[in-house]
């Protein structure tokens, strides 16, 4: 059962979203059946106990074991004016929940009751028609929300200015870069007249300047007591800043609902207890990589609790789908509040031909890290000149680890990490002391 912590003040406010026993089931490996005629042929063959005439030779039928629940038996209420953070590991069901709320997909079981208009920003391109221009998509999204043209006219200049896409606003959005898509999508979601706002990892994309604009706008919206916000993020600091309530999802289940600090502590506690071995499945639709390769497994040597002097040793296996000329691995360390602490890039591992598999052992020097808990991000990259890199594969949360003792031992900075930083340098050398 989920841990629930809710105040009386919120219980007295109007319920604008009511979710009861919500579940979403998917069947692994199935994308479609084809024509109605073929479906009827297959159904009639099964009824007679005959082989499916449309099944490929050697391909087996799918069983119930190959189905999984992205969400299972989730129930909670959302009150007007709440700002709810939704956190959890990749695959926990966060994006599925938002797609169900936005009616992008239908639930398998349970129900959702909504009072008010929902504006959402999910993955890049959701809710946009590629053949329409940016301006036309603004009007389309407004119409879907039930807004009159005059209402959209009143805010369209603000939307265009905020998106920074003025020069391309009359160009079909299929020609937009992913960054332009994101800017316009956020501007539309944040400015159109809706009572309920869904934001999925909106601050994880775009340049630093635009991320700050988004955060400022989100802060402004969060001060509106008539606006209800649900926000997904892996950045714990923005959850603390923007949200007054937080839920934690774990493998499709709601495991905590309450104060943001308690939710974050629950989530991060689970992260650091991660196993020492992982098996990964690639996401073919991940636009954040080229898709030329995928990580298939990761093993941490010995333990993920080490002293700073010991460092972290791990090995990764990967499969290359397309030829790569000069492969490097890049490891970025994050603090548990989502801040990047530092990055290390390997020397060149070599060239890899198409459809090859390999494994590599890695040692990460943690000498400069202070005591505390950290999360490692791992990427496979290839230099492309000008200091830029192609990112062929990416594990946002590759593994978690804990530094149990500083390398220099004399002072512990973990209690003041936000103020002093997360890295420890060698002791300052006193060259001279003149007493006055």
Helices and strands as residue ranges (DSSP letters): E 3-4, H 8-12, E 15-27, H 36-47, G 64-66, E 67-79, E 83-87, H 94-101, E 109-114, E 118-121, H 134-144, H 149-163, G 166-168, G 173-175, H 178-191, E 196-200, G 202-204, H 208-222, E 228-232, H 236-242, E 245-250, E 253-258, H 260-272, E 277-279, E 293-300, E 305-306, E 312-320, E 324-335, E 340-345, E 350-352, E 356-364, E 372-385, E 388-403, G 414-416, H 417-420
